[in-house]
Amino acid sequence: MKTENSRTQSAPFGGRRQSLIEDARRERGVVASAEPRGGDVQVFEEKEGRLNVNLLFNLSNEKNAGFFKTGKIFETFNAKLLHVESRPGRRSKNGTSDLEFFIKCELHNSDLDVFVNSLKRVVDNVKSISEEKVPWFPRRIKELDRCNVLITKFDPDMDKDHPGHTDEEYRKRRAFISELAYRYKHGDQLPVVDYTAEETATWRAVYKKLKSIYPKLACRQFLDSVQQLERECGYGEERIPQLRDISAFLKEKTGFQLRPIAGLLSARDFLASLAFRVFQCTQYIRHASSPMHSPEPDCCHELLGHIPMLADKEFAQFSQEIGLASLGATQEDIEKLSTLYWFTVEFGLCKQNGAIKAYGAGLLSSYGELYALSNEPEYKPFEPEETAKQPYQDQSYQPVYFVSESFEDAKVKLRKYSKSIKRPFAVRYEPITCSVEVLDLPSKIQNALWRTQDELKMLQGALEKLSPS
């Protein structure tokens, strides 16, 4: 959880805001959590007898008094707080969670050792962490458990304009389904939701309406995938498909897999998950009073808008490359990548057989959003450098949509754009271990080249076997 000065929040029942871009803008200037290093206290700035230090520590539920004692320690040593964050930490056997605190503070250099030792008496696992020039990002797929900053802009418990705000039963149901996702850790079985008759009726109304317009407006890849999902994953009007079945389907088709989420992640965390071919997916459904429109993504948006396209190999690769480009990027670049995501994955159009077709999830999961294929909005060719600067409309239809020649063309252009992102390293995804290799040393790059050369030799050998002797 961020401090009160921040608008982002990590909480078990977080809602979802309406786009990644706004969140990315809010995050600019916020100190990102650095990677724990352990060891002795690391001082990263010292001036006129005072120093700045970053500390990480845990506070268990059994030691709530420790929080107040911590404040007393800061007061005693005249330590100036510069930044404070907290988030849920590890979960104990009895189901309770620790809180993990990150604190940046300033104090007199002669007090440092005594100050840290005093903290260790009232809180757990006190560590010093270094100031990172590059924001932390996950290297292994299981580290997505740490990518858990949720956005709570549009929560039915707090926003009076939400269709379910006055429906107490709906809010309880949302909280229950969100808790299933909140408890999920990498390696767990995906939770199954026993949907109610009312929830299924909402799904049925949405599915029936959208299915009737897909043949005319959706791209070929989307239509092909919907047919496969109906055959293999139980897509249809009679029931809401389960994430477990869909994830297994995607894994076989494109290597993507699903992860349940209690709400919308921060832009950085969401894009990072795409780098590992993981799509964060909600399981709750929109309120029954508004089946044809939802101000926030829900399972109708995810399952009908996103999933069919993630079953296409070219589009899956395009989605992953946006994620890979985000790892370690500056907040300014995260904002630009979020804009690219918005105008492609959410609201993208493409050319097929001389016609303009929809492939964006925001378009294909909302009847009204298919205004994009009327004669009113302006069409522009997808060029990442220009698209990343385009203002977006979050409360109304877009005045401008971007049209890709093909997913392959969009992928090539995105790769070129990614080279403009200033990072002191490159990244490479390793599908066997589901990990990201950071190429920041000549030796690492040389090893990657050797592996690539071995693969090329294998392909050359296969080609020679097919050639006439």
FIKELUM-445864 format. One record per residue (C-alpha): residue in one letter; x, y, z. Coordinates in steps of 0.25 Angstrom, whole numbers, padded with zeros to 4 digits, always signed. Layout:
// FIKELUM-445864
AXYZ...
***
This chain:
// FIKELUM-445864
M+0000+0000+0000K+0005+0014-0003T+0005+0025+0006E-0007+0035+0007N+0000+0044-0003S+0000+0034-0014R-0013+0030-0021T-0009+0016-0024Q-0012+0005-0014S-0009-0010-0012A-0021-0016-0004P-0029-0029-0004F-0041-0023-0010G-0036-0013-0020G-0045-0008-0031R-0040-0005-0045R-0038+0008-0052Q-0041+0010-0067S-0028+0010-0074L-0013+0008-0071I-0009+0021-0076E-0014+0030-0065D-0008+0021-0055A+0006+0022-0062R+0005+0037-0061R+0002+0037-0047E+0014+0028-0044R+0024+0037-0050G+0032+0043-0039V+0029+0032-0029V+0040+0025-0023A+0040+0011-0028S+0043-0001-0018A+0057-0005-0020E+0062-0019-0019P+0066-0024-0006R+0081-0027-0004G+0083-0030+0010G+0096-0029+0018D+0101-0017+0025V+0094-0003+0024Q+0096+0004+0011V+0097+0019+0011F+0095+0025-0002E+0096+0040+0001E+0103+0047+0012K+0104+0062+0014E+0108+0071+0025G+0108+0060+0036R+0094+0055+0032L+0091+0043+0023N+0080+0037+0015V+0077+0022+0016N+0067+0012+0011L+0061+0002+0020L+0052-0010+0018F+0045-0018+0030N+0033-0026+0033L+0023-0024+0044S+0015-0036+0048N+0000-0036+0052E+0005-0040+0066K+0013-0028+0067N+0004-0017+0064A+0010-0009+0076G+0023-0009+0068F+0018+0001+0058F+0016+0011+0069K+0029+0008+0076T+0036+0010+0062G+0030+0024+0062K+0036+0026+0075I+0050+0022+0070F+0049+0032+0059E+0045+0043+0068T+0057+0039+0078F+0067+0040+0067N+0061+0052+0060A+0060+0044+0047K+0053+0051+0036L+0044+0042+0028L+0046+0045+0013H+0037+0033+0007V+0028+0022+0013E+0021+0010+0006S+0015-0002+0012R+0009-0015+0005P+0004-0028+0010G+0016-0038+0012R+0017-0053+0014R+0005-0060+0019S+0006-0068+0032K+0000-0082+0034N-0012-0077+0042G-0015-0068+0029T-0011-0055+0035S-0001-0046+0027D+0011-0038+0031L+0012-0024+0026E+0025-0020+0019F+0030-0006+0020F+0040+0002+0011I+0045+0015+0018K+0054+0025+0013C+0059+0034+0024E+0070+0044+0027L+0078+0044+0041H+0091+0048+0047N+0102+0039+0042S+0107+0036+0057D+0093+0030+0060L+0092+0020+0049D+0096+0007+0056V+0089+0010+0069F+0076+0014+0061V+0076+0001+0053N+0079-0007+0065S+0067-0001+0072L+0058-0004+0060K+0062-0018+0061R+0057-0019+0075V+0042-0016+0071V+0041-0021+0056D+0045-0033+0048N+0055-0035+0037V+0062-0021+0036K+0069-0019+0023S+0076-0008+0016I+0074-0007+0001S+0082+0001-0009E+0077+0012-0018E+0075+0006-0031K+0077+0014-0044V+0067+0004-0051P+0054+0001-0045W+0052-0013-0040F+0046-0023-0049P+0043-0038-0048R+0054-0047-0054R+0046-0060-0051I+0032-0063-0053K+0029-0066-0038E+0034-0052-0035L+0020-0047-0041D+0015-0050-0027R+0022-0037-0024C+0016-0029-0035N+0003-0027-0027V+0001-0012-0027L-0014-0010-0029I-0022+0002-0034T-0035+0006-0026K-0040+0017-0034F-0053+0010-0038D-0058+0002-0026P-0073-0001-0024D-0070+0000-0009M-0065+0014-0011D-0070+0020-0024K-0085+0024-0023D-0085+0025-0039H-0082+0010-0040P-0095+0002-0044G-0093-0008-0032H-0090+0003-0022T-0104+0002-0015D-0105-0013-0017E-0099-0019-0004E-0100-0034-0009Y-0092-0030-0022R-0081-0023-0013K-0080-0035-0004R-0079-0044-0016R-0068-0036-0023A-0061-0036-0010F-0062-0051-0009I-0057-0053-0023S-0046-0043-0021E-0041-0050-0009L-0039-0063-0017A-0029-0056-0026Y-0023-0048-0014R-0019-0062-0008Y-0013-0067-0021K+0002-0070-0022H+0010-0075-0034G+0009-0090-0035D-0005-0091-0028Q-0017-0096-0036L-0025-0086-0042P-0037-0083-0034V-0051-0088-0039V-0063-0079-0037D-0077-0085-0036Y-0084-0074-0043T-0099-0071-0039A-0111-0071-0048E-0111-0056-0049E-0096-0055-0053T-0098-0065-0063A-0110-0058-0069T-0102-0045-0070W-0091-0053-0077R-0102-0059-0086A-0107-0046-0090V-0094-0040-0093Y-0089-0053-0101K-0101-0053-0110K-0101-0039-0114L-0086-0038-0117K-0086-0052-0124S-0096-0046-0134I-0087-0035-0138Y-0074-0042-0138P-0075-0048-0152K-0076-0034-0159L-0066-0026-0150A-0056-0035-0144C-0042-0039-0150R-0040-0053-0155Q-0031-0057-0144F-0041-0054-0134L-0052-0061-0141D-0044-0074-0142S-0040-0073-0128V-0055-0072-0123Q-0058-0084-0130Q-0047-0092-0124L-0051-0087-0110E-0065-0091-0112R-0060-0105-0116E-0050-0107-0105C-0052-0097-0093G-0067-0097-0092Y-0070-0083-0098G-0084-0081-0100E-0097-0075-0095E-0100-0085-0084R-0088-0083-0075I-0076-0074-0071P-0063-0081-0075Q-0053-0084-0064L-0039-0078-0064R-0033-0092-0061D-0038-0098-0075I-0035-0085-0083S-0021-0084-0077A-0018-0099-0081F-0023-0095-0095L-0015-0083-0097K-0002-0090-0091E-0003-0100-0102K-0006-0090-0113T+0003-0079-0110G+0010-0081-0097F+0002-0071-0090Q-0005-0074-0077L-0014-0067-0068R-0013-0062-0054P-0025-0057-0045I-0025-0043-0040A-0033-0035-0030G-0033-0023-0039L-0025-0015-0049L-0010-0015-0046S-0001-0003-0047A+0003+0000-0061R+0018-0005-0058D+0013-0018-0052F+0003-0021-0062L+0013-0019-0074A+0023-0027-0066S+0014-0039-0066L+0013-0039-0081A+0028-0041-0082F+0026-0055-0076R+0014-0058-0085V+0005-0056-0073F-0009-0049-0074Q-0015-0044-0061C-0029-0047-0062T-0041-0043-0053Q-0052-0053-0050Y-0063-0044-0045I-0074-0039-0055R-0081-0026-0057H-0094-0022-0050A-0107-0028-0056S-0113-0014-0057S-0103-0011-0068P-0099-0023-0076M-0095-0016-0089H-0085-0006-0083S-0076-0007-0071P-0067+0005-0067E-0057-0005-0062P-0051-0018-0069D-0058-0030-0063C-0058-0045-0068C-0067-0041-0080H-0056-0032-0084E-0045-0041-0081L-0051-0054-0087L-0058-0048-0099G-0048-0037-0102H-0034-0042-0099I-0034-0057-0099P-0037-0060-0113M-0026-0051-0118L-0016-0057-0108A-0018-0070-0115D-0012-0064-0128K+0003-0066-0129E+0006-0053-0135F-0002-0045-0126A+0003-0053-0114Q+0017-0049-0118F+0013-0035-0120S+0007-0034-0106Q+0020-0040-0100E+0029-0031-0107I+0022-0019-0101G+0024-0025-0087L+0039-0028-0090A+0041-0013-0094S+0035-0009-0081L+0045-0016-0072G+0054-0006-0065A+0048+0005-0073T+0047+0019-0067Q+0033+0024-0063E+0032+0033-0075D+0034+0021-0084I+0024+0013-0076E+0014+0024-0079K+0017+0023-0094L+0017+0008-0095S+0003+0009-0087T-0002+0018-0098L+0003+0008-0109Y-0004-0003-0101W-0017+0005-0101F-0017+0008-0116T-0013-0006-0120V-0017-0017-0110E-0029-0010-0105F-0034-0001-0117G-0026-0006-0129L-0031-0008-0143C-0024-0015-0155K-0026-0017-0170Q-0031-0030-0175N-0036-0033-0190G-0037-0018-0192A-0046-0015-0180I-0043-0010-0166K-0046-0020-0155A-0045-0019-0140Y-0035-0027-0131G-0035-0018-0119A-0041-0024-0106G-0048-0011-0102L-0055-0011-0116L-0059-0026-0116S-0064-0027-0102S-0074-0015-0103Y-0085-0013-0113G-0084+0002-0112E-0069+0003-0114L-0070-0003-0128Y-0073+0012-0132A-0059+0011-0136L-0063+0004-0149S-0073+0015-0153N-0070+0026-0162E-0068+0037-0151P-0054+0035-0145E-0041+0038-0151Y-0032+0026-0155K-0017+0027-0155P-0006+0017-0159F+0000+0010-0146E+0014+0017-0144P+0019+0015-0130E+0026+0028-0129E+0013+0036-0133T+0004+0026-0126A+0011+0028-0112K+0008+0043-0112Q-0007+0042-0116P-0016+0047-0105Y-0026+0037-0101Q-0041+0039-0097D-0044+0031-0084Q-0059+0035-0083S-0064+0035-0097Y-0061+0029-0111Q-0047+0031-0117P-0046+0042-0128V-0034+0035-0134Y-0031+0020-0136F-0019+0014-0141V-0019+0003-0152S-0008-0007-0153E-0004-0013-0167S-0003-0027-0160F+0002-0032-0146E+0015-0036-0152D+0017-0021-0157A+0013-0016-0143K+0023-0025-0137V+0034-0021-0146K+0031-0006-0143L+0030-0008-0128R+0043-0015-0128K+0049-0003-0135Y+0042+0007-0125S+0047-0002-0113K+0062+0002-0117S+0059+0016-0114I+0056+0012-0099K+0068+0016-0091R+0073+0005-0082P+0087+0001-0079F+0084-0014-0083A+0075-0022-0092V+0066-0034-0088R+0064-0047-0093Y+0052-0057-0090E+0056-0071-0087P+0043-0080-0089I+0049-0093-0083T+0051-0086-0069C+0041-0075-0071S+0051-0065-0067V+0057-0052-0072E+0072-0052-0075V+0078-0038-0073L+0088-0035-0084D+0097-0025-0077L+0111-0031-0079P+0119-0036-0091S+0120-0050-0086K+0105-0051-0085I+0103-0046-0099Q+0114-0056-0104N+0107-0067-0097A+0093-0064-0103L+0100-0063-0117W+0106-0077-0115R+0092-0082-0111T+0086-0076-0123Q+0097-0081-0133D+0094-0095-0128E+0080-0093-0131L+0083-0088-0145K+0092-0100-0147M+0081-0109-0144L+0072-0102-0153Q+0082-0103-0164G+0084-0118-0162A+0069-0120-0163L+0069-0112-0176E+0080-0120-0182K+0072-0133-0180L+0061-0127-0188S+0070-0123-0199P+0073-0133-0211S+0086-0139-0210
***
